[in-house]
């Protein structure tokens, strides 16, 4: 019974301070790789930035579609729209800037457009991976 | 704004490259492991690309 408070206090000691990882994770969302730069992992940050940025840029150049959070005709369409929107949003400043400057490509048939849409979504997903990696480095779970 | 018209192979190659780089970096803890895993992922993507490509070509006749 006496061991419980002790383990609870050791768990509290083990949990890292929020300011150790919150700013890097937010920076990582806004600019891919920025979290790694803030945590002095410049090589990895540069590679992540190059990969996510180029993935997003190719998606735009291929005229990929940005998803909007709207209800579709059925449940699956709504799931795709909301999921795609979250993935697009995960690209951070690149998504915010492109939509702010009026990029609104409609969904068109064609393999190049389709690849472009996948590139835009995947750029966001890769940035989520980078954000999780930043969090792991910030909390000391990873070097 | 320029418009790119990449072939299936070019688009899939670029996709594989970028995804492999980020997966290698984010999933492993040491630089040699990152390099090996990134190369492994890229190899798997390429293998799947050629295998599925040939399967579709042979399937369509």
Backbone of each chain as ProteinMPNN parsed JSONL, in Angstrom:
{"seq_chain_A": "XXXXXXXXXXXXXXXXXXXXXXXXXXXXXXXXXXXXXXXXXXXXXXXXXXXXXXXXXXXXXXXXXXXXXXXXXXXXXXXXXXXXXXXXXXXXXXXXXXXXXXXXXXXXXXXXXXXXXXXXXXXXXXXXXXXXXXXXXXXXXXX", "coords_chain_A": {"N_chain_A": [[0.822, -1.206, 0.0], [2.0, 1.149, 0.739], [3.64, 1.58, -1.334], [2.313, 2.724, -3.434], [1.884, 5.668, -3.39], [4.545, 6.342, -3.665], [5.258, 5.327, -6.21], [3.578, 6.851, -7.764], [4.575, 9.414, -7.328], [7.108, 9.11, -8.432], [6.389, 8.704, -11.063], [5.378, 11.211, -11.683], [7.724, 12.689, -11.492], [9.055, 11.61, -13.616], [7.636, 12.472, -15.84], [8.048, 14.743, -18.471], [8.619, 18.331, -18.547], [6.161, 20.533, -19.86], [6.931, 22.733, -21.344], [9.258, 21.902, -22.483], [8.732, 20.553, -24.781], [6.496, 21.617, -26.09], [6.702, 24.075, -27.59], [8.665, 23.333, -29.616], [7.116, 21.285, -30.889], [4.885, 22.695, -31.825], [6.213, 24.458, -33.543], [7.186, 22.565, -35.309], [4.832, 21.719, -36.497], [4.03, 24.063, -37.825], [6.209, 24.79, -39.524], [7.73, 22.402, -41.361], [10.194, 20.345, -39.91], [11.202, 22.357, -38.319], [10.958, 21.987, -35.587], [12.9, 20.081, -35.04], [15.125, 21.606, -35.647], [14.981, 23.505, -33.578], [15.538, 21.853, -31.476], [18.138, 21.349, -31.866], [18.789, 19.442, -33.788], [19.858, 19.586, -36.524], [20.548, 18.418, -39.003], [18.706, 16.31, -39.398], [16.407, 17.854, -39.276], [16.691, 19.443, -41.569], [16.533, 17.519, -43.594], [13.932, 16.547, -43.193], [12.463, 18.896, -43.63], [13.101, 19.373, -46.35], [12.029, 17.059, -47.564], [9.234, 17.076, -46.867], [8.455, 19.625, -47.721], [9.094, 19.546, -50.489], [7.453, 17.455, -51.259], [4.916, 18.591, -50.817], [5.098, 20.778, -52.55], [5.374, 19.534, -55.088], [2.876, 18.358, -55.119], [1.229, 20.608, -55.316], [2.116, 21.629, -57.782], [1.244, 19.61, -59.406], [-1.35, 20.098, -59.404], [-3.003, 19.201, -57.29], [-5.868, 18.378, -55.25], [-7.272, 20.244, -52.546], [-8.721, 19.18, -49.552], [-11.94, 19.871, -48.141], [-13.672, 20.505, -45.071], [-16.477, 19.016, -45.176], [-19.785, 17.654, -45.257], [-20.379, 14.635, -46.904], [-22.123, 12.754, -49.502], [-22.505, 10.266, -48.416], [-21.508, 8.269, -45.529], [-18.854, 7.417, -45.894], [-17.822, 9.25, -47.756], [-17.924, 11.6, -46.236], [-16.097, 10.891, -44.262], [-13.755, 10.704, -45.768], [-13.545, 13.35, -46.667], [-13.28, 14.849, -44.235], [-11.058, 13.544, -43.076], [-9.112, 13.944, -45.056], [-8.987, 16.717, -44.968], [-7.932, 17.155, -42.405], [-5.418, 15.99, -42.757], [-4.371, 17.665, -44.77], [-4.325, 20.056, -43.331], [-2.395, 19.442, -41.478], [-0.056, 19.995, -42.723], [0.682, 22.503, -42.044], [2.045, 25.791, -42.169], [2.415, 25.855, -44.915], [0.033, 24.848, -45.992], [-1.749, 26.761, -44.945], [-0.825, 29.113, -46.164], [-1.103, 28.569, -48.94], [-3.884, 28.245, -49.196], [-4.646, 30.733, -48.299], [-3.66, 32.361, -50.308], [-5.399, 31.76, -52.265], [-5.498, 29.259, -53.546], [-7.406, 26.881, -54.986], [-8.108, 24.17, -56.121], [-10.327, 22.359, -58.073], [-11.778, 19.045, -57.741], [-10.641, 16.933, -60.137], [-10.864, 14.645, -62.928], [-8.174, 12.439, -63.727], [-4.862, 11.163, -63.812], [-2.582, 12.594, -62.994], [-3.544, 14.78, -61.479], [-4.71, 13.299, -59.48], [-2.511, 12.024, -58.301], [-1.307, 14.342, -57.374], [-3.127, 15.182, -55.383], [-2.783, 13.106, -53.569], [-0.103, 13.51, -52.92], [-0.251, 15.959, -51.565], [-1.799, 15.283, -49.329], [-0.162, 13.324, -48.206], [2.094, 14.799, -47.556], [1.199, 16.212, -45.322], [0.739, 14.048, -43.593], [3.323, 13.039, -43.287], [4.418, 15.183, -41.99], [3.089, 14.998, -39.566], [4.291, 12.677, -38.572], [6.856, 13.726, -38.242], [6.307, 15.618, -36.277], [5.626, 13.99, -34.119], [8.07, 12.717, -33.763], [9.592, 14.924, -33.001], [8.354, 15.486, -30.563], [9.096, 13.17, -29.169], [11.866, 13.518, -29.029], [11.98, 15.916, -27.612], [10.881, 15.164, -25.152], [12.758, 13.471, -24.247], [12.669, 10.791, -24.837], [13.986, 9.892, -26.96], [17.029, 10.291, -28.772]], "CA_chain_A": [[0.0, 0.0, 0.0], [2.857, 2.33, 0.837], [4.396, 1.758, -2.576], [1.529, 3.453, -4.437], [2.242, 7.091, -3.49], [5.927, 6.477, -4.129], [5.314, 5.145, -7.659], [2.898, 7.998, -8.376], [5.47, 10.562, -7.331], [8.186, 8.883, -9.403], [5.815, 8.917, -12.398], [5.331, 12.655, -11.898], [9.081, 13.167, -11.738], [9.505, 11.141, -14.929], [6.972, 13.169, -16.943], [8.817, 15.944, -18.785], [7.916, 19.613, -18.502], [5.459, 20.788, -21.13], [7.648, 23.732, -22.156], [10.401, 21.271, -23.158], [8.359, 20.007, -26.089], [5.338, 22.269, -26.715], [7.133, 25.024, -28.631], [9.189, 22.607, -30.784], [6.062, 20.562, -31.623], [4.114, 23.715, -32.567], [7.074, 24.907, -34.66], [7.251, 21.464, -36.277], [3.586, 21.739, -37.275], [3.976, 25.249, -38.68], [7.251, 24.656, -40.545], [8.289, 21.054, -41.225], [11.61, 20.272, -39.531], [11.601, 23.455, -37.421], [11.083, 21.431, -34.243], [14.231, 19.461, -34.96], [16.105, 22.707, -35.594], [14.945, 24.075, -32.226], [16.153, 20.882, -30.561], [19.543, 21.211, -32.304], [18.972, 18.29, -34.679], [19.732, 20.342, -37.774], [20.622, 17.532, -40.176], [17.398, 15.655, -39.545], [15.433, 18.904, -39.572], [16.836, 19.853, -42.973], [16.013, 16.436, -44.454], [12.469, 16.527, -43.058], [11.94, 20.071, -44.324], [13.218, 19.173, -47.801], [11.102, 16.009, -48.018], [7.824, 17.486, -46.74], [8.232, 20.797, -48.574], [9.069, 19.136, -51.899], [6.239, 16.648, -51.456], [3.801, 19.542, -50.909], [5.291, 21.579, -53.773], [5.012, 18.691, -56.229], [1.419, 18.21, -55.071], [0.636, 21.843, -55.846], [2.446, 21.711, -59.215], [0.422, 18.622, -60.119], [-2.727, 20.588, -59.247], [-3.768, 18.344, -56.391], [-7.041, 19.011, -54.622], [-7.299, 20.386, -51.094], [-10.009, 18.743, -49.006], [-12.65, 20.815, -47.264], [-14.449, 19.735, -44.093], [-17.909, 19.098, -45.465], [-20.49, 16.378, -45.257], [-20.575, 14.074, -48.227], [-23.407, 12.102, -49.73], [-22.6, 9.143, -47.484], [-20.566, 8.304, -44.412], [-17.483, 7.265, -46.384], [-17.419, 10.531, -48.356], [-17.66, 12.536, -45.137], [-14.849, 10.455, -43.622], [-12.652, 11.079, -46.667], [-13.415, 14.815, -46.664], [-12.733, 15.322, -42.955], [-9.71, 12.99, -42.921], [-8.237, 14.657, -45.988], [-8.805, 18.089, -44.474], [-6.992, 17.107, -41.267], [-4.076, 15.725, -43.313], [-3.93, 18.908, -45.418], [-4.058, 21.033, -42.275], [-1.164, 19.038, -40.777], [1.115, 20.536, -43.433], [1.049, 23.74, -41.358], [2.056, 27.089, -42.855], [2.305, 25.657, -46.371], [-1.405, 24.759, -46.271], [-2.397, 28.039, -44.63], [-0.451, 30.111, -47.172], [-1.685, 28.271, -50.256], [-5.319, 28.556, -49.183], [-4.77, 32.19, -48.149], [-3.42, 32.973, -51.618], [-6.497, 31.443, -53.179], [-5.401, 27.984, -54.263], [-8.625, 26.092, -54.806], [-8.201, 23.294, -57.285], [-11.446, 21.423, -57.944], [-11.467, 17.631, -57.965], [-10.764, 16.673, -61.58], [-10.364, 13.321, -63.302], [-6.825, 12.452, -64.313], [-3.911, 10.54, -62.883], [-1.647, 13.577, -62.431], [-4.277, 15.466, -60.4], [-4.911, 12.336, -58.397], [-1.215, 11.93, -57.61], [-1.11, 15.615, -56.667], [-3.927, 15.144, -54.163], [-2.116, 12.17, -52.637], [1.134, 14.156, -52.454], [-0.612, 16.988, -50.577], [-2.23, 14.593, -48.103], [0.985, 12.627, -47.606], [2.974, 15.807, -46.95], [0.671, 16.44, -43.98], [0.961, 12.855, -42.764], [4.757, 12.993, -42.96], [4.668, 16.216, -40.981], [2.63, 14.453, -38.278], [5.389, 11.802, -38.11], [7.954, 14.595, -37.793], [5.884, 16.228, -35.009], [5.751, 12.949, -33.077], [9.51, 12.552, -33.538], [10.001, 16.103, -32.229], [7.869, 15.279, -29.203], [9.935, 12.137, -28.534], [13.178, 14.108, -28.725], [11.766, 16.924, -26.574], [10.611, 14.522, -23.858], [13.915, 12.644, -23.877], [12.47, 9.381, -25.149], [14.807, 9.591, -28.128], [18.114, 11.258, -28.904]], "C_chain_A": [[0.854, 1.255, 0.0], [3.59, 2.609, -0.466], [3.657, 2.632, -3.588], [1.869, 4.937, -4.52], [3.652, 7.301, -4.029], [6.002, 6.345, -5.651], [4.634, 6.306, -8.376], [3.824, 9.209, -8.421], [6.626, 10.36, -8.303], [7.685, 9.054, -10.826], [5.74, 10.404, -12.701], [6.705, 13.227, -12.19], [9.535, 12.802, -13.145], [8.854, 11.921, -16.067], [7.68, 14.503, -17.221], [7.966, 17.215, -18.741], [7.344, 19.929, -19.876], [6.23, 21.788, -22.003], [8.884, 23.159, -22.845], [10.032, 20.808, -24.558], [7.247, 20.784, -26.806], [5.738, 23.215, -27.851], [7.748, 24.304, -29.839], [8.111, 21.88, -31.586], [5.21, 21.545, -32.427], [4.902, 24.233, -33.769], [7.145, 23.842, -35.738], [5.98, 21.396, -37.108], [3.61, 22.893, -38.288], [4.976, 25.149, -39.829], [7.879, 23.275, -40.382], [9.79, 21.084, -40.903], [12.05, 21.336, -38.546], [11.763, 22.966, -35.982], [12.439, 20.785, -34.037], [15.318, 20.532, -34.893], [16.163, 23.299, -34.188], [15.605, 23.149, -31.207], [17.577, 20.523, -30.984], [19.809, 19.929, -33.095], [18.86, 18.812, -36.114], [19.736, 19.452, -39.02], [19.291, 16.88, -40.445], [16.322, 16.674, -39.892], [15.475, 19.317, -41.035], [16.269, 18.79, -43.909], [14.492, 16.376, -44.393], [11.857, 17.711, -43.798], [11.959, 19.852, -45.836], [12.183, 18.166, -48.29], [9.657, 16.495, -47.993], [7.527, 18.665, -47.669], [8.152, 20.396, -50.055], [7.837, 18.298, -52.208], [5.029, 17.573, -51.65], [3.877, 20.335, -52.213], [4.924, 20.782, -55.032], [3.498, 18.496, -56.275], [0.709, 19.424, -55.645], [0.879, 21.933, -57.36], [1.661, 20.689, -60.038], [-1.057, 18.938, -59.984], [-3.586, 19.623, -58.411], [-4.889, 19.113, -55.717], [-6.827, 19.12, -53.105], [-8.689, 19.973, -50.602], [-10.622, 19.844, -48.152], [-13.52, 20.004, -46.302], [-15.944, 19.876, -44.332], [-18.509, 17.697, -45.501], [-20.675, 15.905, -46.688], [-21.934, 13.416, -48.349], [-23.601, 10.92, -48.783], [-21.501, 9.255, -46.428], [-19.124, 8.256, -44.893], [-16.966, 8.573, -47.005], [-17.092, 11.564, -47.283], [-16.344, 12.208, -44.458], [-13.645, 10.874, -44.461], [-12.44, 12.589, -46.64], [-12.775, 15.328, -45.373], [-11.314, 14.816, -42.742], [-8.705, 13.703, -43.81], [-7.954, 16.071, -45.528], [-7.802, 18.112, -43.317], [-5.566, 16.875, -41.773], [-3.526, 16.973, -44.003], [-3.518, 19.942, -44.38], [-2.75, 20.726, -41.549], [0.088, 19.551, -41.484], [1.506, 21.916, -42.916], [0.986, 24.985, -42.228], [1.9, 26.935, -44.368], [0.832, 25.576, -46.775], [-2.076, 26.113, -46.066], [-2.096, 29.076, -45.713], [-1.099, 29.831, -48.523], [-3.176, 28.572, -50.287], [-5.548, 30.065, -49.06], [-4.573, 32.899, -49.488], [-4.391, 32.482, -52.687], [-6.366, 30.158, -53.964], [-6.648, 27.163, -53.979], [-8.831, 25.246, -56.054], [-9.401, 22.358, -57.123], [-10.993, 19.989, -58.215], [-11.726, 17.308, -59.437], [-10.307, 15.256, -61.877], [-8.973, 13.44, -63.921], [-5.804, 11.951, -63.314], [-2.961, 11.548, -62.258], [-2.304, 14.347, -61.277], [-4.42, 14.547, -59.185], [-3.624, 12.145, -57.6], [-0.964, 13.203, -56.795], [-1.872, 15.655, -55.354], [-3.281, 14.245, -53.115], [-0.826, 12.781, -52.09], [0.816, 15.181, -51.365], [-1.016, 16.349, -49.248], [-1.032, 13.95, -47.412], [1.971, 13.606, -46.987], [2.518, 16.097, -45.522], [0.925, 15.258, -43.057], [2.434, 12.735, -42.36], [5.09, 14.04, -41.902], [4.166, 15.775, -39.602], [3.7, 13.517, -37.704], [6.539, 12.636, -37.547], [7.598, 15.254, -36.459], [6.011, 15.223, -33.861], [7.227, 12.726, -32.74], [10.055, 13.718, -32.703], [9.587, 15.957, -30.772], [8.741, 14.255, -28.473], [11.31, 12.692, -28.162], [13.035, 15.098, -27.566], [11.533, 16.325, -25.199], [11.74, 13.591, -23.429], [13.736, 11.166, -24.133], [13.401, 8.925, -26.27], [15.881, 10.66, -28.219], [17.933, 12.083, -30.177]], "O_chain_A": [[0.524, 2.266, -0.619], [4.095, 3.71, -0.689], [4.27, 3.211, -4.485], [2.123, 5.436, -5.617], [3.935, 8.269, -4.735], [6.695, 7.116, -6.316], [5.054, 6.702, -9.463], [3.862, 9.938, -9.412], [7.081, 11.315, -8.933], [8.43, 9.49, -11.703], [6.001, 10.826, -13.828], [6.853, 14.127, -13.017], [10.277, 13.542, -13.791], [9.435, 12.033, -17.147], [7.884, 15.299, -16.304], [6.744, 17.164, -18.882], [7.949, 19.638, -20.907], [6.195, 21.71, -23.231], [9.495, 23.822, -23.683], [10.898, 20.68, -25.424], [7.074, 20.623, -28.014], [5.172, 23.155, -28.943], [7.397, 24.62, -30.976], [8.168, 21.851, -32.815], [4.852, 21.267, -33.571], [4.356, 24.424, -34.855], [7.164, 24.153, -36.929], [6.029, 21.055, -38.29], [3.256, 22.718, -39.453], [4.624, 25.398, -40.982], [8.503, 23.006, -39.356], [10.555, 21.783, -41.568], [13.144, 21.248, -37.988], [12.608, 23.473, -35.244], [13.051, 20.93, -32.979], [16.306, 20.384, -34.173], [17.244, 23.565, -33.663], [16.159, 23.602, -30.206], [18.147, 19.532, -30.526], [20.919, 19.397, -33.072], [17.896, 18.519, -36.822], [19.007, 19.714, -39.977], [18.798, 16.888, -41.573], [15.434, 16.4, -40.699], [14.437, 19.517, -41.666], [15.607, 19.112, -44.895], [13.834, 16.178, -45.414], [10.86, 17.562, -44.504], [10.969, 20.107, -46.522], [11.533, 18.388, -49.311], [8.934, 16.347, -48.978], [6.483, 18.705, -48.32], [7.264, 20.842, -50.781], [7.248, 18.414, -53.282], [4.216, 17.355, -52.548], [2.87, 20.54, -52.892], [4.249, 21.293, -55.926], [2.907, 18.473, -57.355], [-0.282, 19.297, -56.365], [-0.027, 22.267, -58.123], [1.441, 20.887, -61.232], [-1.912, 18.153, -60.394], [-4.714, 19.285, -58.768], [-4.858, 20.341, -55.628], [-6.28, 18.217, -52.471], [-9.703, 20.375, -51.172], [-9.919, 20.638, -47.528], [-14.043, 18.95, -46.665], [-16.596, 20.749, -43.759], [-17.822, 16.705, -45.742], [-21.073, 16.669, -47.567], [-22.775, 13.496, -47.455], [-24.726, 10.608, -48.394], [-20.692, 10.183, -46.428], [-18.267, 8.967, -44.368], [-15.813, 8.952, -46.799], [-16.116, 12.306, -47.396], [-15.568, 13.1, -44.115], [-12.639, 11.342, -43.927], [-11.304, 13.06, -46.595], [-11.847, 16.137, -45.408], [-10.454, 15.566, -42.28], [-7.596, 14.025, -43.384], [-6.84, 16.574, -45.67], [-6.932, 18.981, -43.258], [-4.62, 17.489, -41.279], [-2.351, 17.304, -43.843], [-2.499, 20.617, -44.526], [-2.075, 21.634, -41.063], [1.175, 19.54, -40.905], [2.547, 22.448, -43.304], [0.004, 25.212, -42.936], [1.315, 27.798, -45.023], [0.427, 26.163, -47.779], [-2.866, 26.56, -46.897], [-2.98, 29.823, -46.132], [-1.589, 30.749, -49.179], [-3.685, 29.091, -51.279], [-6.496, 30.612, -49.624], [-5.226, 33.903, -49.773], [-4.216, 32.761, -53.873], [-7.062, 29.981, -54.964], [-6.903, 26.796, -52.832], [-9.634, 25.58, -56.925], [-9.482, 21.635, -56.13], [-9.956, 19.757, -58.838], [-12.854, 17.392, -59.923], [-9.461, 14.714, -61.166], [-8.654, 14.44, -64.563], [-5.867, 12.269, -62.126], [-2.566, 11.381, -61.104], [-1.692, 14.541, -60.227], [-4.272, 14.966, -58.037], [-3.648, 12.109, -56.369], [-0.471, 13.143, -55.669], [-1.345, 16.1, -54.334], [-3.237, 14.578, -51.931], [-0.496, 12.587, -50.92], [1.524, 15.265, -50.361], [-0.622, 16.815, -48.179], [-0.899, 14.018, -46.19], [2.62, 13.279, -45.993], [3.343, 16.214, -44.615], [1.281, 15.431, -41.892], [2.745, 12.373, -41.226], [5.932, 13.816, -41.032], [4.753, 16.14, -38.583], [3.985, 13.551, -36.507], [7.12, 12.301, -36.515], [8.466, 15.434, -35.604], [6.452, 15.573, -32.766], [7.587, 12.566, -31.574], [10.879, 13.519, -31.81], [10.358, 16.26, -29.861], [9.083, 14.443, -27.305], [11.85, 12.37, -27.104], [13.861, 15.12, -26.653], [11.937, 16.903, -24.19], [11.674, 12.99, -22.357], [14.558, 10.36, -23.698], [13.58, 7.729, -26.497], [15.674, 11.797, -27.796], [18.749, 12.957, -30.468]]}, "seq_chain_B": "XXXXXXXXXXXXXXXXXXXXXXXXXXXXXXXXXXXXXXXXXXXXXXXXXXXXXXXXXXXXX", "coords_chain_B": {"N_chain_B": [[2.048, 29.778, -62.257], [3.873, 26.816, -62.536], [2.948, 23.778, -64.254], [3.104, 20.431, -63.569], [3.593, 17.457, -65.372], [3.895, 14.547, -64.566], [4.954, 11.158, -65.138], [3.44, 7.97, -64.233], [5.462, 6.395, -63.117], [7.484, 8.263, -62.466], [6.137, 9.906, -60.6], [5.514, 8.023, -58.604], [8.077, 7.241, -57.915], [9.176, 9.606, -56.805], [7.397, 9.963, -54.681], [7.977, 7.643, -53.173], [10.632, 8.149, -52.496], [10.555, 10.523, -50.853], [8.863, 9.719, -48.762], [10.3, 7.546, -47.742], [12.63, 8.787, -46.775], [11.635, 10.392, -44.644], [10.418, 8.428, -43.046], [12.603, 6.837, -42.4], [14.089, 8.629, -40.845], [12.352, 9.232, -38.709], [11.638, 6.856, -37.434], [13.75, 5.355, -36.407], [16.592, 5.082, -34.128], [19.345, 5.499, -34.329], [21.884, 6.834, -36.547], [23.015, 4.997, -38.542], [21.005, 3.004, -38.459], [18.828, 4.498, -39.302], [19.55, 5.118, -41.928], [19.709, 2.543, -43.056], [17.047, 1.669, -42.696], [15.608, 3.565, -44.146], [16.621, 3.079, -46.728], [15.766, 0.465, -46.989], [12.954, 0.777, -46.921], [12.625, 2.313, -49.234], [13.54, 0.492, -51.143], [11.568, -1.489, -50.849], [9.298, -0.074, -51.685], [9.989, 0.348, -54.384], [10.194, -2.26, -55.309], [7.55, -3.122, -54.955], [6.334, -1.342, -56.694], [7.33, -2.104, -59.248], [6.547, -4.81, -59.263], [3.719, -4.718, -58.966], [3.124, -3.157, -61.127], [3.948, -4.799, -63.299], [2.22, -6.935, -62.809], [-0.248, -5.738, -63.317], [0.08, -5.136, -66.016], [0.394, -7.699, -67.152], [-2.0, -8.789, -66.336], [-3.874, -7.309, -67.742], [-3.299, -8.111, -70.27]], "CA_chain_B": [[2.514, 28.586, -61.543], [4.109, 25.728, -63.494], [2.147, 22.562, -64.067], [3.924, 19.24, -63.81], [2.926, 16.272, -65.9], [4.783, 13.416, -64.31], [4.413, 9.825, -65.441], [3.17, 7.168, -63.031], [6.722, 5.958, -62.509], [8.16, 9.424, -61.858], [5.398, 10.319, -59.396], [5.674, 6.993, -57.57], [9.481, 7.288, -57.479], [9.328, 10.754, -55.889], [6.621, 9.644, -53.479], [8.746, 6.654, -52.401], [11.85, 8.786, -51.978], [10.249, 11.44, -49.751], [8.308, 8.956, -47.633], [11.379, 6.733, -47.166], [13.52, 9.667, -46.004], [11.002, 10.775, -43.368], [10.219, 7.236, -42.214], [13.914, 6.453, -41.875], [14.492, 9.573, -39.789], [11.47, 9.292, -37.538], [11.336, 5.585, -36.768], [14.929, 4.695, -35.832], [17.273, 5.903, -33.124], [20.742, 5.818, -34.661], [22.006, 7.206, -37.95], [23.1, 3.831, -39.432], [19.683, 2.364, -38.533], [17.965, 5.366, -40.124], [19.962, 4.935, -43.325], [19.312, 1.203, -43.483], [15.596, 1.549, -42.779], [15.186, 4.393, -45.277], [16.95, 2.347, -47.96], [14.884, -0.713, -47.024], [11.612, 1.257, -47.311], [12.664, 2.707, -50.648], [13.624, -0.753, -51.909], [10.249, -2.137, -50.822], [8.412, 0.712, -52.561], [10.361, 0.105, -55.779], [9.824, -3.646, -55.603], [6.089, -3.157, -55.102], [5.996, -0.578, -57.902], [7.576, -2.934, -60.439], [5.755, -6.044, -59.19], [2.3, -4.424, -59.232], [3.084, -2.674, -62.513], [3.985, -5.962, -64.194], [0.994, -7.705, -62.583], [-1.342, -5.074, -64.034], [0.318, -5.281, -67.457], [0.09, -9.085, -67.533], [-3.425, -9.015, -66.088], [-4.672, -6.692, -68.807], [-2.981, -8.8, -71.522]], "C_chain_B": [[2.697, 27.431, -62.534], [3.229, 24.519, -63.205], [2.998, 21.363, -64.462], [3.057, 18.132, -64.384], [3.861, 15.082, -65.739], [4.111, 12.113, -64.741], [4.124, 9.106, -64.125], [4.473, 6.822, -62.322], [7.423, 7.118, -61.81], [7.474, 9.847, -60.561], [5.597, 9.307, -58.27], [7.105, 6.979, -57.034], [9.687, 8.424, -56.467], [8.603, 10.497, -54.571], [7.422, 8.701, -52.575], [9.953, 7.295, -51.74], [11.546, 9.643, -50.742], [9.734, 10.683, -48.524], [9.412, 8.145, -46.956], [12.314, 7.581, -46.309], [12.912, 9.975, -44.642], [10.801, 9.556, -42.471], [11.538, 6.758, -41.62], [14.318, 7.336, -40.707], [13.657, 9.388, -38.525], [11.319, 7.966, -36.799], [12.543, 4.937, -36.1], [15.735, 5.661, -34.965], [18.723, 6.226, -33.43], [20.85, 6.092, -36.162], [22.181, 6.001, -38.889], [21.755, 3.118, -39.577], [18.738, 3.171, -39.421], [18.257, 5.159, -41.602], [19.494, 3.585, -43.845], [17.804, 1.108, -43.657], [15.034, 2.383, -43.935], [15.438, 3.679, -46.592], [16.052, 1.126, -48.108], [13.48, -0.319, -47.488], [11.581, 1.597, -48.799], [12.717, 1.471, -51.545], [12.283, -1.462, -51.98], [9.261, -1.409, -51.735], [8.693, 0.384, -54.031], [9.958, -1.312, -56.205], [8.321, -3.744, -55.845], [5.657, -2.442, -56.377], [6.167, -1.435, -59.15], [6.692, -4.177, -60.432], [4.294, -5.769, -59.546], [2.131, -3.915, -60.661], [3.06, -3.829, -63.501], [2.715, -6.8, -64.034], [-0.168, -7.075, -63.341], [-1.18, -5.228, -65.536], [-0.053, -6.692, -67.917], [-1.392, -9.377, -67.346], [-4.303, -8.435, -67.189], [-4.406, -7.334, -70.171], [-2.291, -7.913, -72.537]], "O_chain_B": [[1.778, 27.108, -63.286], [2.823, 24.277, -62.068], [3.539, 21.306, -65.566], [1.934, 17.903, -63.936], [4.534, 14.675, -66.686], [2.888, 11.98, -64.715], [4.508, 9.567, -63.051], [4.584, 6.937, -61.102], [7.901, 6.97, -60.685], [8.132, 10.113, -59.555], [5.821, 9.686, -57.121], [7.326, 6.736, -55.848], [10.291, 8.228, -55.413], [9.126, 10.777, -53.492], [7.532, 8.926, -51.37], [10.262, 7.024, -50.58], [12.203, 9.505, -49.71], [10.124, 10.974, -47.393], [9.455, 8.064, -45.728], [12.741, 7.147, -45.239], [13.573, 9.841, -43.613], [10.996, 9.645, -41.259], [11.583, 6.325, -40.469], [14.829, 6.849, -39.698], [14.185, 9.388, -37.414], [10.907, 7.96, -35.639], [12.362, 4.033, -35.283], [15.583, 6.879, -35.051], [19.28, 7.151, -32.838], [20.017, 5.64, -36.947], [21.552, 5.975, -39.946], [21.395, 2.678, -40.669], [17.955, 2.612, -40.189], [17.347, 5.04, -42.422], [18.948, 3.492, -44.944], [17.324, 0.54, -44.638], [14.101, 1.96, -44.618], [14.578, 3.667, -47.473], [15.626, 0.789, -49.213], [12.888, -0.986, -48.336], [10.656, 1.228, -49.522], [12.036, 1.403, -52.569], [11.898, -1.975, -53.03], [8.49, -2.037, -52.461], [7.771, 0.171, -54.82], [9.453, -1.528, -57.307], [7.874, -4.365, -56.809], [4.729, -2.878, -57.058], [5.28, -1.495, -60.002], [6.149, -4.561, -61.468], [3.698, -6.5, -60.337], [1.131, -4.2, -61.32], [2.253, -3.843, -64.43], [2.191, -7.32, -65.019], [-0.98, -7.782, -63.938], [-2.159, -5.426, -66.256], [-0.724, -6.867, -68.934], [-1.976, -10.135, -68.121], [-5.345, -8.996, -67.527], [-5.173, -7.14, -71.114], [-1.968, -8.366, -73.635]]}, "name": "protein", "num_of_chains": 2, "seq": "XXXXXXXXXXXXXXXXXXXXXXXXXXXXXXXXXXXXXXXXXXXXXXXXXXXXXXXXXXXXXXXXXXXXXXXXXXXXXXXXXXXXXXXXXXXXXXXXXXXXXXXXXXXXXXXXXXXXXXXXXXXXXXXXXXXXXXXXXXXXXXXXXXXXXXXXXXXXXXXXXXXXXXXXXXXXXXXXXXXXXXXXXXXXXXXXXXXXXXXXXXXX"}
